Amino acid sequence: MVLRVCRAVVGVHDAQDAWQETFLAALRAYPTLPVDANVEAWLVTIAHRKAIDVTRRASRAGVSLELVPDGRAAEGADEVDLDLTRALATLSERQRLAIVYHYLGGLPYAEVAQLLDSTTSAARRAAADGIARLRTMKGALR
């Protein structure tokens, strides 16, 4: 679940970094987690924040020409639904994140709204609009 969220937020290449940072942060914070906490929502929230950190760090760093990919697929890339990844990339950020957090992360809309700094109805609307757009795209591909 956490890896799916990371892949959808930061892409296939940076997802492993965000995933690892998520669990390192979770292990550090676990002793202070309340007993009645929703662990899945807690992990998705951490993954969201770490994915943003990875995105910010990547935007600030330059790329050495020696580090440019050689065109081979990354390890584990065959497990990724590239059609879904490409389709999600066409959505607005709010729609994409609402779909990722609700459908891939399994979070209820109230928690999605908190992650998006929005209302529950706005999160529900963003997800519905995104799903409608994905269905339109699917119909156009047939």
Secondary structure, 3 states (H helix, E strand, C coil): CHHHHHHHHHCHHHHHHHHHHHHHHHHHHHHHCCCCCCHHHHHHHHHHHHHHHHHHHHHHCCCCHHHCCCCCCCCCHHHCCHHHHHHHHCCCHHHHHHHHHHHHCCCCHHHHHHHCCCCHHHHHHHHHHHHHHHHHHHHHHC
